[in-house]
Amino acid sequence: MLDAIAFGMDETALAYDMQRAHSADVWFLRARFYFWGTVSTVIGFLVGHGISLAGVNLYVSAWEGFWNFIHHL
């Protein structure tokens, strides 16, 4: 940044270039967030369906574990 100012680039052009770079960085961060959010959501649904197809009932197991914990306090 210092060399850009020292070698003839004015501050307005430098600020504009930095603003554009920041906007591009934010866009790529948002794109990565949406991509990995979508991928992790789909994989989560697939794992959940796989668990239920295997015959594991997580709600009943959690409820029985809760009452087992309460009765052994």
Secondary structure, DSSP 8 states (H G I E B T S, - for coil): -HHHHHTT--HHHHHHHHHHHHHHHHHHHHHHHHHHHHHHHHHHHHHHHHHHHTT--HHHHHHHHHHHHHHT-
